[in-house]
């Protein structure tokens, strides 16, 4: 749950910007976009598989950088 405390000395636009940033960091905007349309189970599996591949690739690159250091 994202919440912003608005103080008297902060303007509304600053509070709105902080709210937007916290929504993005929490992944709320991505979640909303993902649920706007129906996603087929095969598309969901493909997205998860690609995410896992990217994660493994980043992990391997990080290990290579550590070894070469």
C-alpha positions in Angstrom: 0.0 0.0 0.0 1.4 3.3 -1.1 0.8 6.3 1.2 2.1 9.9 1.3 1.9 12.2 4.2 1.3 15.8 3.0 2.8 18.4 5.2 1.8 22.1 5.3 5.2 23.2 3.9 5.1 20.9 0.8 3.1 21.7 -2.2 0.5 19.4 -3.8 2.7 18.9 -6.9 5.6 17.7 -4.8 3.4 15.2 -2.9 2.0 14.0 -6.2 5.5 13.5 -7.6 6.5 11.5 -4.5 3.3 9.4 -4.8 4.1 8.6 -8.5 7.7 7.6 -7.6 6.6 5.3 -4.8 4.0 3.7 -7.1 6.6 2.9 -9.6 9.1 1.6 -7.0 6.4 -0.7 -5.5 5.6 -2.1 -9.0 2.0 -0.9 -8.8 1.9 0.7 -12.2 3.3 -2.4 -13.9 0.7 -4.5 -12.1 -2.1 -2.3 -13.3 -0.8 -2.4 -16.9 -0.5 -6.1 -16.8 -4.1 -6.5 -15.6 -5.7 -4.1 -18.1 -6.1 -6.9 -20.7 -6.4 -10.6 -20.4 -3.1 -12.4 -20.7 -3.1 -16.0 -22.1 -1.5 -18.6 -20.0 1.1 -19.3 -22.7 2.0 -15.6 -22.8 2.3 -15.5 -19.1 4.6 -18.5 -19.2 6.7 -17.0 -21.9 7.0 -13.7 -20.0 8.1 -15.6 -16.9 10.6 -17.7 -18.8 12.2 -14.6 -20.5 12.4 -12.9 -17.1 14.2 -15.9 -15.7 16.6 -16.0 -18.6 17.4 -12.3 -18.1 17.9 -12.9 -14.4 20.3 -15.7 -15.0 22.2 -13.7 -17.6 22.6 -10.8 -15.2 23.8 -13.3 -12.5 26.4 -14.8 -14.8 27.7 -11.4 -15.9 28.0 -10.3 -12.3 29.9 -13.5 -11.4 32.2 -12.9 -14.4 32.9 -9.4 -13.3 33.8 -10.6 -9.8 36.1 -13.3 -11.1 37.9 -10.8 -13.4 38.3 -8.3 -10.6 
